[in-house]
Amino acid sequence: MTRSYLTHLECTACGETYRADQLLTTCPSCGKVLFARYDLEAAAREMTPEALAGRPWNLWRYREIMPVQDPRYALTLGEGGTPLLPVARLGRLLGYDRLLLKDDGQNPTGSFKARGLCAAVSRAAELGATAVAIPSAGNAAAAMSAYAARAGLDAYVFMPADVPEPMKAECRAYGAHVFLVEGLINDCGRVVRAGAAARGWFDVSTLKEPYRAEGKKTMGLELAEQLGWRLPDAIIYPTGGGTGIVGMWKAFDELERMGLIDSRRPRMIVVQAEGCAPIVRAFERGERHAELWQGAQTVAPGIRVPVAIGDYLILDAVHQSGGTALTVSDEELLEGVRLAATQEGLFVSPEVGAVVAAARALRERGVLGRDDEVVLFATGAGLKHIDLITGEYPVLHPDDPDLLATIDRVVAGATA
Ligand SMILES: *Cc1c(COP(=O)(O)O)cnc(C)c1O
């Protein structure tokens, strides 16, 4: 019988440690990000490649280094185990011989947010929370609402008013209390903090509780396992709050301590939008903390995050890995969406379009080479973003004597 080897929580800034059997958000002493820590030596004896081979492909296959103690609380909707797809046509176009794409849009609720919220809601329920609350650009709220429904917890969702319609509808469908807030995601965060203090909701904001990062960590675990216990040369990641980068970086460290991988690391590459790039700006200035980005604006809601509590953790991973940080324009990222769909049959979200656009720019600037094995992180699916796919659809009259001529004319126009 496998078990979790969770031992305690540790602050990533001041180093203070805490018992893990209590509902904590950030470090009670300094307010920074808490990490879950495990007895990795004991975990390594059980979580062997051979043992893993027989387990189902969901988040809990890595049970020993996941936080839930009692398996009855390990919620699942089939998250994780997403394919690592070769994307050779796209690679040829962008100048790579070994381009891969981790298709996390195939997760429940259509984004990789399912991983983080699966872990966080499971653990919150295990520790006695009865209501969970989240400020969100949409995907995190949908994921939290789904897992809260699964766990039987009340869900409170606070989103900017201009969040895509499908995301509002998803949350409502799952029975969440949905509120639109005038402002951006950081303004939504203020509402959550007020309710958490006065109403006892458990706040599952990005990196403001320790377990969403544990769920996102599984992206790094899966990547290593899918590549036969090694890592690629570079990972390109659309960065908002940064849980994904931070979680993967933590995963690699744990895997090395468990003897499953060596000390080589991929270059961790942050992509943000030109209209909201606090981490890129801090990287360029050589700073470890990122200032709030004023007037954040982009069509990619998941990366419209003006301030990140885990800025120092993101920037440390980028620096330690020899990575970089860059921006792309909305125009470029929409072209990236088009390329993924037309070249590979992958209808991705605009954040993923940013990753494709960044891959192109990094080859053009010579930052990455043709031989580099590069993994594009496809964090979300495109179906929630149909408003970005514009254009008229020709309407046919089946009795039109010139039917085929009409079709030919339309097709000629499209390929001209
Ligand atoms: C939230 C989100 C991101 C940003 O992820 P972080 O791990 O918070 O940086 C990227 N893409 C999509 C589709 C998202 O929903």
The ligand as a Gaussian input file, in Angstrom:
#p B3LYP/6-31G(d) Opt

LIG

0 1
 C       -3.101000      30.329000     -15.526000
 C       -2.634000      30.068000     -16.890000
 C       -1.302000      30.302000     -17.266000
 C       -0.287000      30.867000     -16.315000
 O        0.111000      29.860000     -15.416000
 P        0.973000      30.090000     -14.112000
 O        1.460000      28.730000     -13.748000
 O        0.077000      30.682000     -13.098000
 O        2.096000      31.002000     -14.475000
 C       -0.914000      29.957000     -18.554000
 N       -1.790000      29.431000     -19.439000
 C       -3.075000      29.203000     -19.129000
 C       -3.998000      28.631000     -20.163000
 C       -3.551000      29.515000     -17.844000
 O       -4.823000      29.269000     -17.524000

